[in-house]
Amino acid sequence: MITFSDRQLKIPQMQRPVYLVTGGESQFARAFPEKRTEELCVDALDMAAKLIGKTKAELKRYVHTAYYGHFADHFGDQLLGEAVIHDRLGLDPLGNIGIKTGGATGGSTLWEGFKTVASGYSDCVLCMGWERMDEVPTDEGNHLIASAADKDWETPLGHIYTGYYAVMAQRYWKIFGKEEDSFRRTMAEIAVKHRNYALHNPFAHGAKRINVDDVLESPVVAHPLRVLDCCLMSVGASCAILADEKTAYELTDNPLRIYVGAGSHTLRVADRRHMEVPLLPHETKEQYADLGERFPGGDRYPGFTGFLATRMACYYGYRMAGIQNPLEDLDMAELHDAFTISDMQSYEDCGFRPYGGGRDFVESGDCYHTDPKTGEPGKLPTNLSGGLIGCMHAVGATGLMQTVECALHIWDRHGEIHGDPERWKAFGKEKPDDWKDLSVKGAKRTLAISHAGVGSHVTATILAHPDHLLKKD
């Protein structure tokens, strides 16, 4: 059984506050034969500069250190790709380093930048992530991604991540879904929500008008997961600028406080040892005392159904930011919906619902921008960008994209950026006649989860408007 010392559970203490100054994204697509990776990174930096009324040259003069995230050198056929991007951005001879933590690479890049500013090493850092997934065939791309699994323990399951998650989905469906057909339809509703939200996002790669039956009738990849249950393989870049308070307010009059917590868990999924549920601030030990009675087989935490790394990232992150109850204290979230089942699991790991209750987060309408049954605002809308299923999964950029999308809501610029007809035109797209502003008006605090593998690395990034902090420094 896993146990922790008090030192290991200590909540991180920063030496000084850290702020998100600005951020940017390129367009995301399955392929960009006409654009080099460096150009996509420049596009992301250009958006970041324009958001605060600067030119790229003006913004770069503040950068002291750079962190670059990309998942696999194999995709771009370029070792040390971070050095190439750093050079093309005109940031030599500043210190820089590459980050690789699988699907969590974007979030881990932010984590490193956050600690660098908090420590005082740098007053301003660039965090940039990208992925080039169009220069290899799809089957080879899946092979490369699955190589981030434990080659001895996981690879024999099928050497494709859908296969790994299919086993988790089967187990979760049996225990917490009680093998009900209605549970499978609830999973499909997640894919419908995210693909349809992406219709209103000009950056998105996978926008598609679909319904539940479309999901359930799409080809099986690994039972019970079908094509439309799965995330995208994308190309694109995203970035964020982090700074100390003084520098942040020199650059903009509206920076956001940022907190980043992180956790991990063994790649050997079938060999994960059990432990007591690490409690989030709003939970009690008693609420999980009869978990095995209510859901036979669900008492061995985290078993094959939960992500301990996500729970630990939130355990640290919530307490760093003063989050007492995520459903009450957060206004929206971007979760790592690599598959519909991982989105469902994350509801519980993040504490939006207790373990065993994840399906209710969808069925209650809480996860929607607008509850489709009542027409009322959802309590905690998630993945309004379209997420990984509808917007993109350019792996190294994903966690950064999610954070930028969260920030746009707090800045009240989400509708402006996503609704700009010139942006749609520049991306070669036609803005839908039924385009909707999916802004969460009055958003004060948000959460972005960046997740690797079947939960090997996870970061929880919390943004808060400085006038609405929940905890004093």
RODO-2510 file (C-alpha; in nm, 4 decimals, decimal comma):
residues 473
     n   res          X          Y          Z
     1     m     0,0000     0,0000     0,0000
     2     i     0,1314     0,3462    -0,0899
     3     t     0,1874     0,5851     0,1992
     4     f     0,3267     0,9380     0,2126
     5     s     0,5241     1,1358     0,4654
     6     d     0,4128     1,4816     0,5761
     7     r     0,7124     1,6254     0,3911
     8     q     0,5943     1,4714     0,0655
     9     l     0,2456     1,6148     0,1114
    10     k     0,3725     1,9624     0,1940
    11     i     0,2025     2,2275    -0,0168
    12     p     0,4606     2,4095    -0,2339
    13     q     0,5516     2,7594    -0,1188
    14     m     0,6552     3,0079    -0,3854
    15     q     0,9167     3,2729    -0,3151
    16     r     0,7068     3,5319    -0,5006
    17     p     0,3796     3,5478    -0,6980
    18     v     0,3802     3,4442    -1,0637
    19     y     0,1601     3,5951    -1,3342
    20     l     0,0416     3,4862    -1,6755
    21     v     0,0965     3,7932    -1,8914
    22     t    -0,0306     3,6734    -2,2274
    23     g    -0,0513     3,3700    -2,4521
    24     g    -0,1099     3,2670    -2,8089
    25     e    -0,2015     2,9853    -3,0450
    26     s    -0,1443     2,8986    -3,4065
    27     q    -0,4144     2,7438    -3,6178
    28     f    -0,4392     2,3657    -3,5602
    29     a    -0,4860     2,1115    -3,8377
    30     r    -0,4113     1,7517    -3,9314
    31     a    -0,1407     1,8745    -4,1688
    32     f     0,0369     2,1936    -4,2671
    33     p     0,2328     2,1054    -4,5830
    34     e     0,2778     2,4766    -4,6520
    35     k     0,4136     2,5756    -4,3084
    36     r     0,7249     2,4876    -4,1162
    37     t     0,7086     2,4253    -3,7419
    38     e     0,9056     2,7429    -3,6795
    39     e     0,6371     2,9464    -3,8575
    40     l     0,3643     2,7976    -3,6382
    41     c     0,5607     2,8934    -3,3273
    42     v     0,6016     3,2462    -3,4645
    43     d     0,2244     3,2588    -3,5228
    44     a     0,1621     3,1686    -3,1574
    45     l     0,4097     3,4300    -3,0328
    46     d     0,2594     3,6888    -3,2658
    47     m    -0,0869     3,6361    -3,1140
    48     a     0,0599     3,6611    -2,7629
    49     a     0,2253     3,9927    -2,8458
    50     k    -0,0838     4,1385    -3,0119
    51     l    -0,3062     4,0460    -2,7154
    52     i    -0,1150     4,3007    -2,5060
    53     g    -0,0581     4,5551    -2,7800
    54     k     0,3068     4,4707    -2,8393
    55     t     0,5135     4,3625    -3,1349
    56     k     0,7040     4,0361    -3,1142
    57     a     1,0291     4,2320    -3,0944
    58     e     0,9010     4,4402    -2,8021
    59     l     0,7781     4,1334    -2,6147
    60     k     1,0969     3,9330    -2,6680
    61     r     1,3064     4,2025    -2,4992
    62     y     1,1508     4,1015    -2,1667
    63     v     1,2204     3,7266    -2,1991
    64     h     1,5078     3,5988    -1,9836
    65     t     1,4672     3,2186    -2,0123
    66     a     1,2739     2,9935    -2,2495
    67     y     1,1136     2,6503    -2,1992
    68     y     1,0125     2,4452    -2,5013
    69     g     0,7814     2,1443    -2,5022
    70     h     0,7473     1,8891    -2,7788
    71     f     0,6605     1,5263    -2,7245
    72     a     0,8644     1,3373    -2,9816
    73     d     1,1700     1,4258    -3,1874
    74     h     1,0625     1,1488    -3,4249
    75     f     0,7627     1,3419    -3,5550
    76     g     0,9616     1,6351    -3,6855
    77     d     1,2718     1,4285    -3,7676
    78     q     1,4744     1,6789    -3,5654
    79     l     1,6692     1,6107    -3,2486
    80     l     1,7072     1,9108    -3,0181
    81     g     1,4136     2,0816    -3,1854
    82     e     1,3999     2,3345    -2,9024
    83     a     1,7344     2,4776    -3,0182
    84     v     1,5985     2,5240    -3,3699
    85     i     1,2857     2,7037    -3,2466
    86     h     1,4840     2,9185    -3,0020
    87     d     1,7124     3,0271    -3,2855
    88     r     1,4261     3,1009    -3,5259
    89     l     1,2487     3,3088    -3,2626
    90     g     1,5622     3,5205    -3,2308
    91     l     1,6229     3,4413    -2,8637
    92     d     1,9820     3,3157    -2,8746
    93     p     2,1961     3,3348    -2,6611
    94     l     1,9389     3,3170    -2,3772
    95     g     1,9188     2,9998    -2,1717
    96     n     1,6605     2,7447    -2,2860
    97     i     1,5708     2,3830    -2,2316
    98     g     1,3363     2,1215    -2,3797
    99     i     1,0601     1,9480    -2,1812
   100     k     0,9167     1,6032    -2,2542
   101     t     0,6500     1,4376    -2,0400
   102     g     0,4284     1,2745    -2,3021
   103     g     0,0786     1,4191    -2,3289
   104     a     0,1457     1,6445    -2,0292
   105     t     0,4365     1,8174    -2,2037
   106     g     0,2534     2,1495    -2,2451
   107     g     0,1534     2,1607    -1,8790
   108     s     0,4991     2,0518    -1,7656
   109     t     0,6516     2,3331    -1,9715
   110     l     0,4325     2,5780    -1,7787
   111     w     0,5287     2,4082    -1,4504
   112     e     0,8975     2,4648    -1,5196
   113     g     0,8427     2,8259    -1,6249
   114     f     0,6276     2,8868    -1,3175
   115     k     0,8986     2,7602    -1,0812
   116     t     1,1669     2,9618    -1,2590
   117     v     0,9827     3,2903    -1,2042
   118     a     0,8727     3,1937    -0,8520
   119     s     1,2328     3,1194    -0,7530
   120     g     1,3615     3,4541    -0,8773
   121     y     1,5931     3,3045    -1,1388
   122     s     1,4046     3,4879    -1,4141
   123     d     1,1601     3,7773    -1,4105
   124     c     1,0043     3,6770    -1,7419
   125     v     0,9973     3,3428    -1,9255
   126     l     0,8622     3,2116    -2,2525
   127     c     0,6839     2,8755    -2,2455
   128     m     0,6327     2,7424    -2,5997
   129     g     0,4992     2,4051    -2,7129
   130     w     0,4357     2,2431    -3,0502
   131     e     0,3964     1,9138    -3,2299
   132     r     0,4552     1,8100    -3,5889
   133     m     0,2363     1,5020    -3,6427
   134     d     0,1849     1,5191    -4,0180
   135     e     0,5202     1,3956    -4,1437
   136     v     0,4599     1,0309    -4,0533
   137     p     0,1654     0,8023    -4,1439
   138     t    -0,1102     0,7808    -3,8803
   139     d    -0,0257     0,4220    -3,7862
   140     e     0,3385     0,5132    -3,7355
   141     g     0,2331     0,8166    -3,5332
   142     n     0,0250     0,5967    -3,3059
   143     h     0,3221     0,3618    -3,2715
   144     l     0,5482     0,6506    -3,1657
   145     i     0,2958     0,7841    -2,9152
   146     a     0,2438     0,4384    -2,7665
   147     s     0,6194     0,4066    -2,7201
   148     a     0,5769     0,6410    -2,4240
   149     a     0,4163     0,3482    -2,2460
   150     d     0,6189     0,0926    -2,0502
   151     k     0,7493    -0,1299    -2,3299
   152     d     0,7665    -0,4365    -2,1047
   153     w     0,4376    -0,4039    -1,9182
   154     e     0,1953    -0,2063    -2,1361
   155     t     0,3022    -0,2611    -2,4958
   156     p     0,1826    -0,6263    -2,5055
   157     l    -0,1731    -0,4928    -2,4516
   158     g    -0,1802    -0,3696    -2,8089
   159     h     0,0738    -0,0908    -2,8582
   160     i    -0,1847     0,1781    -2,9224
   161     y    -0,3145     0,4121    -2,6548
   162     t    -0,6763     0,3511    -2,7478
   163     g    -0,6162    -0,0091    -2,6444
   164     y    -0,4827     0,0956    -2,3053
   165     y    -0,7806     0,3244    -2,2429
   166     a    -1,0274     0,0674    -2,3733
   167     v    -0,9339    -0,1626    -2,0853
   168     m    -0,9805     0,1224    -1,8379
   169     a    -1,3145     0,2063    -2,0008
   170     q    -1,4327    -0,1522    -1,9701
   171     r    -1,3409    -0,1590    -1,6019
   172     y    -1,4949     0,1806    -1,5256
   173     w    -1,8128     0,0897    -1,7153
   174     k    -1,8439    -0,2350    -1,5182
   175     i    -1,7871    -0,0802    -1,1740
   176     f    -1,9190     0,2750    -1,1849
   177     g    -2,1371     0,2482    -1,4970
   178     k    -2,2865    -0,0791    -1,3686
   179     e    -2,2719    -0,2098    -1,7282
   180     e    -2,5723     0,0040    -1,8213
   181     d    -2,6270     0,1010    -2,1851
   182     s    -2,7173     0,4502    -2,0666
   183     f    -2,3628     0,4945    -1,9370
   184     r    -2,2197     0,4310    -2,2840
   185     r    -2,4512     0,6949    -2,4252
   186     t    -2,3342     0,9415    -2,1602
   187     m    -1,9750     0,8835    -2,2724
   188     a    -2,0847     0,9581    -2,6286
   189     e    -2,2451     1,2850    -2,5152
   190     i    -1,8964     1,4070    -2,4187
   191     a    -1,7735     1,3601    -2,7756
   192     v    -2,0826     1,5370    -2,9114
   193     k    -2,0317     1,8315    -2,6775
   194     h    -1,6662     1,8783    -2,7670
   195     r    -1,6959     1,8323    -3,1439
   196     n    -1,9876     2,0734    -3,1523
   197     y    -1,8138     2,3346    -2,9345
   198     a    -1,5223     2,3219    -3,1782
   199     l    -1,7568     2,4495    -3,4509
   200     h    -1,7320     2,7915    -3,2839
   201     n    -1,3522     2,7873    -3,2553
   202     p    -1,1535     2,9063    -3,5608
   203     f    -0,8330     2,7463    -3,4263
   204     a    -0,9945     2,4008    -3,4054
   205     h    -0,8939     2,1003    -3,6105
   206     g    -1,1847     1,8606    -3,5479
   207     a    -1,5098     2,0574    -3,5543
   208     k    -1,7991     1,8337    -3,6576
   209     r    -2,1768     1,8383    -3,6229
   210     i    -2,2524     1,5037    -3,4662
   211     n    -2,5019     1,3383    -3,2335
   212     v    -2,4830     1,0464    -2,9918
   213     d    -2,5798     0,7906    -3,2554
   214     d    -2,2992     0,9158    -3,4811
   215     v    -2,0512     0,8371    -3,2036
   216     l    -2,1982     0,4954    -3,1295
   217     e    -2,2058     0,4037    -3,4989
   218     s    -1,8524     0,5214    -3,5792
   219     p    -1,5932     0,2457    -3,6335
   220     v    -1,4629     0,0576    -3,3313
   221     v    -1,0984     0,1265    -3,2508
   222     a    -1,0751    -0,0789    -2,9315
   223     h    -1,3990    -0,1789    -2,7603
   224     p    -1,5820     0,0136    -2,6233
   225     l    -1,4004     0,3152    -2,7740
   226     r    -1,4941     0,4211    -3,1245
   227     v    -1,3351     0,6702    -3,3627
   228     l    -1,5412     0,9648    -3,2383
   229     d    -1,4526     0,8834    -2,8761
   230     c    -1,0875     0,9567    -2,9529
   231     c    -0,8756     1,2706    -2,9616
   232     l    -0,7128     1,4184    -3,2687
   233     m    -0,3585     1,3986    -3,4032
   234     s    -0,2753     1,7594    -3,4805
   235     v    -0,0094     2,0040    -3,5896
   236     g     0,0292     2,3433    -3,4272
   237     a     0,1873     2,5548    -3,1534
   238     s     0,0900     2,7509    -2,8452
   239     c     0,2756     2,9676    -2,5960
   240     a     0,2511     3,1625    -2,2723
   241     i     0,4518     3,4408    -2,1129
   242     l     0,4993     3,4214    -1,7343
   243     a     0,6471     3,6979    -1,5208
   244     d     0,6888     3,8361    -1,1706
   245     e     0,4463     4,1053    -1,0560
   246     k     0,6567     4,4082    -1,1483
   247     t     0,7360     4,2834    -1,4987
   248     a     0,3818     4,1604    -1,5569
   249     y     0,2334     4,5035    -1,4916
   250     e     0,4946     4,6676    -1,7123
   251     l     0,3698     4,4523    -1,9980
   252     t    -0,0059     4,4671    -1,9373
   253     d    -0,2632     4,6082    -1,6992
   254     n    -0,4482     4,2771    -1,6743
   255     p    -0,2161     3,9849    -1,5902
   256     l    -0,3517     3,6752    -1,4168
   257     r    -0,2147     3,4899    -1,1174
   258     i    -0,1028     3,1399    -1,2047
   259     y    -0,0433     2,8323    -0,9877
   260     v     0,0799     2,4970    -1,1195
   261     g     0,0719     2,1683    -0,9274
   262     a     0,2006     1,8359    -1,0583
   263     g     0,1737     1,4632    -0,9900
   264     s     0,2825     1,1325    -1,1401
   265     h     0,2049     0,7606    -1,1325
   266     t     0,3679     0,4431    -1,2565
   267     l     0,3423     0,3444    -1,6218
   268     r     0,2738    -0,0116    -1,5047
   269     v    -0,1036     0,0377    -1,4946
   270     a    -0,1928    -0,3188    -1,4014
   271     d     0,0595    -0,3064    -1,1171
   272     r    -0,0591     0,0109    -0,9449
   273     r    -0,0626    -0,0346    -0,5701
   274     h    -0,3662     0,0693    -0,3714
   275     m    -0,3833     0,3484    -0,1147
   276     e    -0,6280     0,5694     0,0674
   277     v    -0,7894     0,8355    -0,1503
   278     p    -0,5887     1,1614    -0,1180
   279     l    -0,8602     1,4037    -0,0091
   280     l    -0,9223     1,7361    -0,1766
   281     p    -1,0170     2,0302     0,0480
   282     h    -1,3936     1,9712     0,0209
   283     e    -1,3829     1,5945     0,0781
   284     t    -1,3953     1,3788     0,3896
   285     k    -1,2650     1,0314     0,4577
   286     e    -1,6139     0,9162     0,5533
   287     q    -1,7588     0,9769     0,2073
   288     y    -1,5409     0,7002     0,0652
   289     a    -1,5774     0,4552     0,3561
   290     d    -1,8496     0,2536     0,1770
   291     l    -1,7285     0,3021    -0,1819
   292     g    -1,6854    -0,0719    -0,2321
   293     e    -2,0377    -0,1408    -0,1090
   294     r    -2,1960     0,1156    -0,3404
   295     f    -1,9761     0,0166    -0,6340
   296     p    -1,8492    -0,3418    -0,5909
   297     g    -1,4872    -0,3549    -0,7037
   298     g    -1,4397     0,0201    -0,6656
   299     d    -1,2792     0,0157    -0,3227
   300     r    -0,9245    -0,0501    -0,4449
   301     y    -0,8073     0,3054    -0,5154
   302     p    -0,6876     0,4089    -0,7683
   303     g    -0,7204     0,0683    -0,9271
   304     f    -0,7805     0,0704    -1,2987
   305     t    -1,0378     0,3477    -1,2976
   306     g    -0,8733     0,6609    -1,1558
   307     f    -0,5732     0,8831    -1,2171
   308     l    -0,3733     0,9294    -0,8984
   309     a    -0,1449     1,1785    -1,0770
   310     t    -0,4419     1,4053    -1,1527
   311     r    -0,5625     1,3803    -0,7950
   312     m    -0,2149     1,4728    -0,6649
   313     a    -0,1770     1,7642    -0,9083
   314     c    -0,5106     1,9004    -0,7849
   315     y    -0,4191     1,8180    -0,4236
   316     y    -0,1240     2,0571    -0,4476
   317     g    -0,2727     2,3052    -0,6952
   318     y    -0,6011     2,3651    -0,5125
   319     r    -0,4273     2,4313    -0,1848
   320     m    -0,1714     2,6602    -0,3475
   321     a    -0,4548     2,8685    -0,4949
   322     g    -0,6922     2,8460    -0,1990
   323     i    -0,9541     2,6419    -0,3867
   324     q    -1,1894     2,4932    -0,1266
   325     n    -1,4525     2,3454    -0,3569
   326     p    -1,3736     2,3317    -0,7304
   327     l    -1,7408     2,3217    -0,8269
   328     e    -1,7991     2,6475    -0,6399
   329     d    -1,4633     2,8249    -0,6758
   330     l    -1,3882     2,7563    -1,0434
   331     d    -1,5823     2,9080    -1,3337
   332     m    -1,4687     2,6828    -1,6186
   333     a    -1,2113     2,4141    -1,6950
   334     e    -1,0212     2,2565    -1,9814
   335     l    -0,9635     1,8851    -1,9192
   336     h    -0,7477     1,6322    -2,1035
   337     d    -1,0149     1,4466    -2,3008
   338     a    -0,7787     1,2168    -2,4880
   339     f    -1,0779     0,9809    -2,4877
   340     t    -1,4325     1,0232    -2,3644
   341     i    -1,3563     0,7858    -2,0778
   342     s    -1,0524     0,9856    -1,9600
   343     d    -1,2672     1,2985    -1,9502
   344     m    -1,5213     1,1108    -1,7351
   345     q    -1,2506     0,9817    -1,5015
   346     s    -1,1020     1,3283    -1,4619
   347     y    -1,4291     1,4703    -1,3268
   348     e    -1,3727     1,2572    -1,0188
   349     d    -0,9973     1,3051    -0,9925
   350     c    -1,0484     1,6836    -1,0018
   351     g    -1,3224     1,6618    -0,7402
   352     f    -1,6093     1,7838    -0,9587
   353     r    -1,7865     1,4699    -0,8405
   354     p    -1,6881     1,2100    -0,5791
   355     y    -1,5477     0,8806    -0,7060
   356     g    -1,8215     0,6802    -0,8710
   357     g    -2,0282     0,9858    -0,9607
   358     g    -1,8561     1,1139    -1,2736
   359     r    -2,1435     1,0421    -1,5115
   360     d    -2,3674     1,2797    -1,3167
   361     f    -2,1408     1,5718    -1,4100
   362     v    -2,2566     1,5222    -1,7703
   363     e    -2,6127     1,4078    -1,7056
   364     s    -2,6806     1,6983    -1,4673
   365     g    -2,5799     1,9508    -1,7353
   366     d    -2,3115     2,1009    -1,5084
   367     c    -2,0344     2,0502    -1,7665
   368     y    -2,2100     2,2430    -2,0453
   369     h    -2,1856     2,6087    -2,1397
   370     t    -2,5643     2,5945    -2,1637
   371     d    -2,7519     2,2950    -2,0251
   372     p    -2,9190     2,1359    -2,3325
   373     k    -3,2138     2,0218    -2,1216
   374     t    -3,2921     2,3432    -1,9321
   375     g    -3,1286     2,6218    -2,1319
   376     e    -2,9617     2,7429    -1,8116
   377     p    -2,5842     2,8058    -1,7772
   378     g    -2,3827     2,5017    -1,6730
   379     k    -2,2352     2,5152    -1,3245
   380     l    -1,8771     2,4401    -1,4373
   381     p    -1,8451     2,4354    -1,8182
   382     t    -1,5597     2,2232    -1,9506
   383     n    -1,3678     2,2074    -2,2782
   384     l    -1,5388     2,4997    -2,4458
   385     s    -1,2475     2,5069    -2,6912
   386     g    -1,3543     2,1642    -2,8127
   387     g    -1,0809     1,9985    -2,6093
   388     l    -0,8522     1,7342    -2,7526
   389     i    -1,1462     1,5645    -2,9230
   390     g    -1,2749     1,8728    -3,1029
   391     c    -0,9989     2,1355    -3,1070
   392     m    -0,6622     1,9612    -3,1226
   393     h    -0,3993     1,7378    -2,9699
   394     a    -0,0700     1,8726    -3,1005
   395     v     0,0849     1,7078    -2,7991
   396     g     0,3546     1,9537    -2,6895
   397     a     0,1170     2,2470    -2,7384
   398     t    -0,1971     2,1005    -2,5809
   399     g    -0,1547     2,2000    -2,2162
   400     l    -0,0524     2,5492    -2,3232
   401     m    -0,3511     2,5832    -2,5576
   402     q    -0,5844     2,4834    -2,2739
   403     t    -0,4323     2,7473    -2,0459
   404     v    -0,4557     3,0209    -2,3092
   405     e    -0,8201     2,9300    -2,3714
   406     c    -0,8896     2,9538    -1,9973
   407     a    -0,7220     3,2946    -1,9784
   408     l    -0,9332     3,4321    -2,2631
   409     h    -1,2455     3,3711    -2,0552
   410     i    -1,1111     3,5615    -1,7532
   411     w    -0,9901     3,8441    -1,9776
   412     d    -1,3390     3,8511    -2,1372
   413     r    -1,1753     3,8186    -2,4794
   414     h    -1,2862     3,4682    -2,5710
   415     g    -1,5765     3,5866    -2,7861
   416     e    -1,3655     3,8590    -2,9482
   417     i    -1,0848     3,6203    -3,0438
   418     h    -1,3055     3,3300    -3,1539
   419     g    -1,5601     3,5451    -3,3286
   420     d    -1,3238     3,7614    -3,5328
   421     p    -1,4251     3,7097    -3,8982
   422     e    -1,0772     3,8081    -4,0143
   423     r    -0,9288     3,5202    -3,8136
   424     w    -1,1679     3,2713    -3,9715
   425     k    -1,0765     3,4083    -4,3131
   426     a    -0,7031     3,3978    -4,2428
   427     f    -0,7376     3,0293    -4,1472
   428     g    -0,9226     2,9558    -4,4710
   429     k    -1,2494     2,8829    -4,2927
   430     e    -1,6026     3,0135    -4,3183
   431     k    -1,7457     3,1396    -3,9913
   432     p    -2,0668     2,9439    -3,9239
   433     d    -2,3940     3,1311    -3,9599
   434     d    -2,4954     2,9921    -3,6212
   435     w    -2,1659     3,0862    -3,4508
   436     k    -2,2067     3,1264    -3,0750
   437     d    -2,0059     3,3177    -2,8202
   438     l    -1,9135     3,0471    -2,5688
   439     s    -1,7578     3,2918    -2,3234
   440     v    -1,8126     3,2293    -1,9542
   441     k    -1,9042     3,5833    -1,8550
   442     g    -1,7536     3,7056    -1,5312
   443     a    -1,5092     3,4150    -1,5063
   444     k    -1,2651     3,4694    -1,2187
   445     r    -1,0826     3,1378    -1,1771
   446     t    -1,0147     2,8465    -1,4129
   447     l    -0,8429     2,5069    -1,4246
   448     a    -0,6480     2,3323    -1,7024
   449     i    -0,5418     1,9675    -1,6721
   450     s    -0,2487     1,8455    -1,8819
   451     h    -0,2171     1,4661    -1,8761
   452     a     0,0255     1,2038    -2,0073
   453     g    -0,0149     0,8377    -2,0929
   454     v    -0,2725     0,6661    -1,8765
   455     g    -0,1889     0,9111    -1,6009
   456     s     0,1905     0,8925    -1,5749
   457     h     0,2353     1,2723    -1,5488
   458     v    -0,0287     1,5378    -1,4826
   459     t    -0,0239     1,9101    -1,4142
   460     a    -0,3074     2,1244    -1,2804
   461     t    -0,2816     2,4892    -1,3851
   462     i    -0,5058     2,7335    -1,2021
   463     l    -0,5543     3,0894    -1,3237
   464     a    -0,7127     3,3594    -1,1092
   465     h    -0,7939     3,7248    -1,1611
   466     p    -0,5794     3,9219    -0,9118
   467     d    -0,8924     4,0886    -0,7701
   468     h    -1,0474     3,7508    -0,6935
   469     l    -0,7758     3,5535    -0,5183
   470     l    -0,8894     3,3018    -0,2585
   471     k    -0,5681     3,2946    -0,0607
   472     k    -0,3317     3,5640     0,0578
   473     d     0,0373     3,5343    -0,0303
***
